[in-house]
Amino acid sequence: MKHPLPRLLALLTLSTLAPLAAAQSNFPNKPITFIVPFAAGSATDQIGRAIGQGVTEQTQQPVVIENRPGASAMIGAQTAARAAPDGYTILITTNTTHAANEHLYKSLSYDPVKDYAPLTLLGKGGQIMVVNPKSQARTVAEFIAMAKNAPGKLSFGSGSSSSRIAGELLQQMANIKLLHVPYKSNPLAVTDLLGGQIDTMITDTATGLPQVASGKLRALGVTGPNRSPLAPDVPTIAESGVPGYEMGYWFAAYAPAGTPPEVVSRLHELLSKATESKAARQFYSQTGTDPAVSTPKELAAFQAEESRKWGDIIRRAGIQPE
């Protein structure tokens, strides 16, 4: 007589896997919410909307963009972390929440590792240093000279950790002192720069380049190792008197911790494919952002390395956690 245990185990395995497979094939069957921890019009908002269109095209389900800016993106990050882990809430974010904030603040309202299930990278990009057209500075070198003549008098705004650390690194490497003015998001800082309330900022190209193209702002330099193909006449900051200067940013998607593995797998599939959509390709080409995707495991490893790197930059800049 054959022992019934192997057959029983096989039946139990099938009964366990069947619902999981069904859940993955039926997901999503209602609207998905993308939480963006920055204001509407920011680069993160723009890529979130583009990727959302790509997901909708695949699933025929609406993607709702929920902007939750403030507190260096901590409000949005916390909101996403506390959402139901069912795959219907996704955080579209940057290195601000998942690499820099833990080194900038003594305590966070979320844990960038324990509170999330990594899904995929979405893109990588550079930044651009801009001033009001009325500024006397027409080059990075001229701005540095102005800053050295008036230590602590010129101001720089930032609406993200990437923007802030780019400014802090410039101060450190150029040996200048600027007054930092924080904002909830980069577009808000741009508004004050247009109005003359601040003297400069280093912002993502998606936010800054349209203002430069329209003549509303003047570009002094880009933060990458090479000139941007979208602004070939704008030199790098490194070639403008600050040798070795380089700073960038990245976008990624996360689900709340505890999201079922089969849902994580499905979301990874949807988001990765969405980076190839017409809307996403348009975003990448118009903002100088490089497409980037990864497995959830690769994103976790990348985030850990980025956290170490950003922590080193912040400590070298002498920034004390708030």
Phi, psi and omega per residue, in radians:
M1 nan 2.247 3.136
K2 -1.300 2.474 3.133
H3 -1.263 2.327 -3.061
P4 -1.339 -0.176 -3.027
L5 -1.078 -0.831 3.132
P6 -1.015 -0.720 3.129
R7 -1.146 -0.675 3.137
L8 -1.117 -0.732 3.121
L9 -1.117 -0.691 3.129
A10 -1.114 -0.741 3.125
L11 -1.134 -0.683 3.124
L12 -1.142 -0.683 3.122
T13 -1.108 -0.796 3.132
L14 -1.107 -0.709 -3.117
S15 -1.194 -0.446 3.112
T16 -1.409 -0.736 -3.073
L17 -1.301 -0.562 -3.077
A18 -1.010 -0.870 3.118
P19 -1.077 -0.629 3.137
L20 -1.107 -0.785 3.132
A21 -1.119 -0.697 3.133
A22 -1.143 -0.703 -3.137
A23 -1.105 -0.707 -3.133
Q24 -1.189 -0.726 -3.095
S25 -1.245 -0.497 -3.126
N26 -1.564 -0.168 -3.078
F27 -1.541 2.362 -0.083
P28 -1.616 2.635 3.106
N29 -2.116 0.331 3.045
K30 -2.757 2.984 -3.098
P31 -1.019 2.559 3.087
I32 -1.873 2.468 3.099
T33 -1.831 2.213 3.001
F34 -1.733 2.012 3.048
I35 -1.556 2.140 3.114
V36 -1.947 2.059 -3.054
P37 -1.430 0.354 3.093
F38 -2.314 2.921 -3.048
A39 -1.245 2.807 3.043
A40 -1.028 2.423 -3.118
G41 1.664 -0.269 3.101
S42 -1.233 2.882 3.127
A43 -1.061 -0.681 -3.138
T44 -1.149 -0.672 3.073
D45 -1.108 -0.745 -3.116
Q46 -1.120 -0.789 -3.134
I47 -1.233 -0.580 3.093
G48 -1.068 -0.751 3.137
R49 -1.190 -0.672 3.129
A50 -1.156 -0.805 3.125
I51 -1.157 -0.639 3.112
G52 -1.047 -0.704 3.087
Q53 -1.089 -0.695 3.127
G54 -1.127 -0.637 3.108
V55 -1.214 -0.740 3.124
T56 -1.067 -0.691 3.122
E57 -1.068 -0.571 -3.131
Q58 -1.432 -0.618 -2.975
T59 -1.872 -0.290 -3.023
Q60 1.111 0.335 3.078
Q61 -1.911 2.421 3.127
P62 -1.131 2.593 2.994
V63 -2.012 2.091 -3.104
V64 -1.676 2.198 3.100
I65 -1.605 2.136 3.130
E66 -2.037 1.836 3.126
N67 -1.433 2.156 3.122
R68 -2.270 1.220 -3.098
P69 -1.363 2.899 3.039
G70 2.136 2.678 3.097
A71 0.945 0.837 -3.137
S72 0.923 0.763 3.084
A73 1.269 0.109 -3.108
M74 -1.233 -0.523 -3.126
I75 -1.105 -0.847 3.128
G76 -1.158 -0.695 -3.139
A77 -1.107 -0.727 3.123
Q78 -1.164 -0.711 3.130
T79 -1.027 -0.787 -3.138
A80 -1.178 -0.689 -3.116
A81 -1.098 -0.539 -3.085
R82 -1.633 0.027 3.130
A83 -1.287 2.804 3.110
A84 -1.074 2.329 -3.120
P85 -1.417 1.017 -3.080
D86 -1.968 0.074 3.121
G87 1.552 -0.037 -3.098
Y88 -1.703 0.055 3.019
T89 -2.279 2.146 -3.110
I90 -2.217 2.391 3.066
L91 -1.626 2.092 3.035
I92 -1.770 1.920 -2.928
T93 -2.474 -2.925 -3.070
T94 -2.426 -3.046 3.081
N95 -1.100 -0.294 3.096
T96 -0.979 -0.937 -3.084
T97 -1.408 -0.474 -2.961
H98 -2.030 0.188 3.046
A99 -2.554 -0.621 -3.021
A100 -1.698 -0.739 -3.001
N101 -1.005 -0.623 -3.110
E102 -1.126 -0.331 3.108
H103 -1.747 -0.217 -3.118
L104 -1.692 -0.336 -3.075
Y105 -2.250 2.490 -3.118
K106 -1.183 -0.550 3.110
S107 -2.518 2.495 3.109
L108 -1.999 2.712 3.103
S109 -1.504 0.114 3.125
Y110 -2.668 2.794 3.063
D111 -1.846 2.035 -3.051
P112 -1.127 -0.221 3.119
V113 -1.887 -0.967 -3.014
K114 -1.236 -0.464 -3.025
D115 -1.551 0.028 -3.032
Y116 -2.405 2.710 2.983
A117 -1.903 1.934 3.140
P118 -1.054 2.498 3.132
L119 -2.003 -1.074 3.121
T120 -2.965 2.671 2.888
L121 -1.196 2.705 3.127
L122 -2.145 -0.424 -3.135
G123 3.050 2.857 3.095
K124 -2.364 2.525 -3.104
G125 -2.677 3.083 3.123
G126 -1.972 -3.129 -3.094
Q127 -2.198 2.989 -3.094
I128 -2.408 2.364 3.114
M129 -1.575 2.200 -3.061
V130 -2.279 2.697 3.060
V131 -2.391 2.914 3.031
N132 -1.191 2.459 -3.137
P133 -0.983 -0.383 3.132
K134 -1.394 -0.148 3.135
S135 -1.107 2.519 3.098
Q136 -1.270 -0.297 -3.116
A137 -1.420 2.143 3.074
R138 -1.937 -0.135 3.094
T139 -2.455 2.868 3.072
V140 -1.057 -0.731 -3.129
A141 -1.061 -0.699 3.126
E142 -1.179 -0.679 3.112
F143 -1.128 -0.728 3.127
I144 -1.078 -0.726 3.118
A145 -1.092 -0.723 3.098
M146 -1.084 -0.733 -3.127
A147 -1.152 -0.638 3.137
K148 -1.231 -0.491 3.106
N149 -1.361 -0.297 -3.127
A150 -2.463 1.231 -3.081
P151 -0.967 2.207 3.090
G152 1.353 0.019 -3.104
K153 -1.596 -0.625 3.119
L154 -1.433 2.538 -3.065
S155 -2.014 2.674 3.000
F156 -2.292 2.413 3.131
G157 -1.756 2.759 3.068
S158 -2.672 2.455 3.116
G159 -2.121 0.273 3.078
S160 -2.782 2.849 3.115
S161 -1.127 -0.636 3.111
S162 -1.032 -0.793 -3.140
S163 -1.134 -0.767 -3.104
R164 -1.152 -0.838 -3.080
I165 -1.167 -0.534 3.059
A166 -1.074 -0.717 3.104
G167 -1.225 -0.685 3.122
E168 -1.140 -0.708 3.142
L169 -1.158 -0.647 3.101
L170 -1.087 -0.767 3.113
Q171 -1.026 -0.787 -3.087
Q172 -1.122 -0.828 -3.026
M173 -1.371 -0.465 3.139
A174 -1.672 -0.082 3.132
N175 1.032 0.889 3.089
I176 -2.214 2.887 3.121
K177 -2.176 2.080 3.112
L178 -2.072 2.774 3.067
L179 -1.591 2.131 -3.137
H180 -1.507 2.293 3.089
V181 -2.116 1.925 -3.095
P182 -1.439 2.586 3.093
Y183 -2.322 2.837 3.120
K184 -1.216 -0.491 -3.109
S185 -2.791 2.728 -3.084
N186 -1.050 -0.697 3.115
P187 -1.008 -0.551 3.115
L188 -1.216 -0.653 3.083
A189 -1.173 -0.675 3.102
V190 -1.042 -0.710 3.130
T191 -1.012 -0.771 3.125
D192 -1.246 -0.549 3.074
L193 -1.161 -0.698 3.081
L194 -1.089 -0.593 -3.118
G195 -1.519 -0.065 3.110
G196 1.470 0.191 -3.129
Q197 -1.339 -0.437 3.059
I198 -2.237 2.865 -3.023
D199 -1.656 -0.498 -3.134
T200 -2.853 2.968 2.967
M201 -2.810 2.740 3.024
I202 -1.999 1.937 -3.024
T203 -2.142 2.896 3.087
D204 -1.087 2.598 -3.090
T205 -1.093 -0.544 -3.139
A206 -1.078 -0.577 3.132
T207 -1.533 -0.686 -3.023
G208 -1.464 -0.683 -3.045
L209 -1.049 -0.742 3.112
P210 -1.038 -0.624 3.126
Q211 -1.215 -0.607 3.094
V212 -1.219 -0.774 -3.119
A213 -1.080 -0.577 -3.125
S214 -1.479 -0.090 3.138
G215 1.477 0.080 -3.107
K216 -1.368 -0.451 3.083
L217 -2.284 2.773 3.082
R218 -1.918 2.279 3.115
A219 -1.536 2.331 3.097
L220 -1.810 -0.649 -3.109
G221 -2.997 2.803 3.071
V222 -1.914 2.711 -2.981
T223 -1.582 -0.203 -3.094
G224 -1.330 3.046 3.117
P225 -1.287 -0.312 -3.126
N226 -2.298 2.786 3.085
R227 -1.155 2.629 3.130
S228 -1.364 2.362 3.085
P229 -1.109 -0.330 3.122
L230 -1.472 -0.265 3.125
A231 -2.528 1.122 -3.033
P232 -1.103 -0.341 -3.140
D233 -1.484 -0.157 3.140
V234 -1.596 2.063 -3.105
P235 -1.248 2.859 3.011
T236 -1.324 2.718 3.086
I237 -1.125 -0.575 -3.140
A238 -1.088 -0.648 -3.136
E239 -1.537 0.044 -3.092
S240 -1.905 0.399 3.083
G241 1.967 0.013 3.108
V242 -2.217 1.288 -3.077
P243 -0.977 2.360 3.103
G244 1.544 -0.107 -3.134
Y245 -1.204 2.307 3.090
E246 -2.798 2.348 3.130
M247 -2.717 2.408 3.120
G248 -2.474 -2.927 3.138
Y249 -2.659 2.930 3.107
W250 -2.510 2.744 3.080
F251 -1.966 2.570 3.089
A252 -2.702 2.870 3.137
A253 -2.091 2.404 3.134
Y254 -2.349 2.589 2.996
A255 -1.893 2.846 3.083
P256 -1.097 2.564 3.081
A257 -1.006 2.505 -3.131
G258 1.644 -0.058 3.068
T259 -1.110 2.278 -3.082
P260 -0.955 2.467 -3.107
P261 -0.941 -0.678 -3.109
E262 -1.202 -0.519 3.084
V263 -1.310 -0.695 3.064
V264 -1.013 -0.759 3.139
S265 -1.096 -0.737 3.140
R266 -1.164 -0.745 3.124
L267 -1.119 -0.708 3.092
H268 -1.032 -0.754 3.131
E269 -1.085 -0.815 -3.101
L270 -1.144 -0.793 -3.078
L271 -1.211 -0.714 3.135
S272 -1.072 -0.774 3.138
K273 -1.191 -0.538 -3.126
A274 -1.163 -0.421 3.105
T275 -1.183 -0.238 3.134
E276 -1.716 0.009 -3.106
S277 -1.231 2.844 -3.141
K278 -1.038 -0.740 -3.118
A279 -1.134 -0.716 -3.141
A280 -1.188 -0.756 3.134
R281 -1.067 -0.642 3.110
Q282 -1.142 -0.750 3.114
F283 -1.058 -0.840 -3.113
Y284 -1.052 -0.817 -3.058
S285 -1.206 -0.589 -3.076
Q286 -1.470 -0.305 -3.074
T287 -1.968 -0.079 -3.113
G288 1.303 0.306 3.117
T289 -1.510 2.404 3.099
D290 -1.560 2.257 3.064
P291 -1.061 2.520 3.105
A292 -2.693 2.234 3.053
V293 -2.224 2.844 -3.130
S294 -2.752 2.879 2.970
T295 -1.362 2.824 3.071
P296 -0.975 -0.693 3.136
K297 -1.148 -0.721 3.118
E298 -1.135 -0.670 3.114
L299 -1.124 -0.722 3.118
A300 -1.046 -0.773 3.138
A301 -1.177 -0.725 3.123
F302 -1.088 -0.773 3.138
Q303 -1.062 -0.741 -3.141
A304 -1.079 -0.745 3.131
E305 -1.192 -0.700 3.121
E306 -1.139 -0.670 3.104
S307 -1.062 -0.733 3.110
R308 -1.100 -0.788 -3.105
K309 -1.119 -0.833 -3.127
W310 -1.141 -0.633 3.090
G311 -1.067 -0.713 3.121
D312 -1.106 -0.781 -3.131
I313 -1.091 -0.781 -3.110
I314 -1.113 -0.720 3.127
R315 -1.190 -0.714 3.128
R316 -1.140 -0.541 3.116
A317 -1.320 -0.139 3.118
G318 1.311 0.365 -3.133
I319 -1.386 2.168 3.113
Q320 -1.581 2.315 3.129
P321 -0.965 2.391 -3.120
E322 -1.480 nan nan
